[in-house]
């Protein structure tokens, strides 16, 4: 299930919606990270693995 579908469903819950909108800035950052990972095909676990980049 995509994050937008989950969010739409959860926002129907008044308690969730109140908490979500009260902390919208933090939520926006989390959603941006989720979408960026999704765009490049990474999972949350992938993004936690250390990378070795020697420039």
Buried (B, 14 or more C-beta within 10 A) or exposed (E): EEEEEEEEEEEEEEEEEEEBEEEEEEBEEEBEEBEEBEEEEEEEEEEEEEEEEEE
